[in-house]
């Protein structure tokens, strides 16, 4: 795939993630999510990750620092999930690199790093560290859907479907928390 097409594919994925979070985080239309200019190229202390939340103040959009996550979006071109998770064939597993990138980006802001990627070109999946996942379960209780855990050396991660993740979290309550 040509470089320009890969970038557009990534931008499309980021916009779709923005739309999903618009619907769950800004229920009353009091804000919106936008792709970070330069694909995460802003100052990581101010705006970590690939998508950013903004709230309306009058007619102006203001960066919403209360959103608890730093979101890294990946729209990987290979639909063979075995490459992603097990490092089969000639490629090492990608997900630990993605998680490390998200963790490094969010370390400046104190936000919880998550990676959202497409599985089989259809389902969006949330990837996060097991330690961060355990903190969320203390707040919101037992997760009602499937959770998958994998380890790569010292890193332990979980992944779940994005739709299950966004439905599980009480976003109104989460907005009020200072984690």
N, C-alpha and C positions, 0 to 999 in steps of 0.2 A: 504494500500500500504506500502511496506517495506521502511525503511528509505533510503536505497541506491537508490531505484527506484525513490523516491521523489526528491532526490538531482539531479539525472540524468535528470529527467523531468524539474526541474528548470534550470539546465544548458543548456538543449536544448532550452528552451524558451529564455534564455539570448542570446544564439548564434543567434537565429532567429531575435531578436531585433537588435543585432549588424549588421546583414546583411541588415536589412531595413535601418538603419541609415547610413551604408556605402554607399548605393545607393543614398541617398538624400544629405548627408553632404559632402562627399568626391567624387564628381562627376568625377573628373579627376584621381582618383586612387592615390591621394596624401596622403592618410591616411586610417586608418581603425579603427573600434571599436572592443574592446575585453572585455570579462568578467573580472571583477575585481577579482584578486586572493582572495580566501577565502570568496567568495560571499559577497563582499563589506567590506572585512576585512582590507583594507589599511587604512592609516591615513585619516580621513574624511576631513581634511583641504586640503590635496593634491588630493585625489580622492574619492569624495563622490559618493554613489550609487553603482549599480550592474554592469554597463557597463561603459567603459572609451574610449574616443577618443584618437587616437595616429596619429601623422603625421610623414611622412618620412623625415629624414634629412640624405641625402645620403642613406646608407643601414640600418641606425639605426631608430628605432621607438622611438619617444619622446612623452611624455604625452602632449596632447593638452589642455591647460588650458582655451582656448578661447571658448570652447563649453559651451553654456549658461545653460544647464540643468543638474540636478542631477537625474538620472533615477533609479528608484526602480522597479524591475520586479517581478511580481507575476503570477504564473501559478496555480491558485486555483483549487483543485481537484473536487469541487462540481459544476456541470453544472447548478444547479438551481439558477438563477440570483436573485430570491426573497431573498435568504439567504444573498447575498452580499449587496443588497440595502436597504432592509426594516427591516432586523433583525427578520424576521418571524421565527416561530418555536422556537427552544431553543437557537439559536445563535444570539448574538448581531451583528450588521452590522460590517463587516470586513474593509470596505473601509476607515473609519475614522482612524482606527489603522494604516493602510498602509500609509495614507497621513501624519499622525503624525510622523511615522518612517522616511519617506522621508524628511519631513520638518526638523526634528532634524538632520538627516545626512547632509543636505545641508546647515544648518545654519552656519557651520564652514567655508564654502567656498564662500558663497554669490551667489551660483547658484540657479536657479529656480527649485524647487522640482516638479517632476512629477512621477506618478506611471503608469506603463503600465501593464495591466493584460489581460488575455484571457477571452472572453465572449462566453459561450456555446462551448468551446473548438475549436473555429474557429477565431472569430474576435478579434483583439487586440484593447484595449480601453485605451485612455489616461485619466488619472484622475489628476486634478490640482485644486489649490485653485481659488476661484472666483476672488480674488484680483490680482493674477498673470495673470489670463485669461484676465482681463480688461486691464492690461498693454500691453499684446500682441495685443489686438484689437486696441489699440491706435497706434501701429506700423504698423500692417498689414491690418487694416480695418475690416469690417464686415465679420464674418465667413460665408462661403457660404453653409454650411451643417447644420445638426441637432446638437443642443447643449442640454444637459440635466443637470439641476441644482438640487442639493439636499442639505439639511442642516442637520447637526447633532449637536444640541446645538449651540455653538459659531462658529463652523466650517461650511463654505459654500464652496462647491466644484462643479465643472462641470466635465462632462465626454463626450468624443467624440471619434469617431473611429480614430485609429492611422493613417490609410491611408489618411483620410481627413485632419488631423493635419499636416502630413508631406507634403502634396500637397499645403496646404495653406501658409505655411511659405516660404518666399524667403530666402533660406539658405545662398546664397552669400551675400546678404545685412546684414543678421543677424550676419555673421562672422565678419563684420566690426564694428558692434555696441558694445559699452561698456555699458551694462545694470547693 
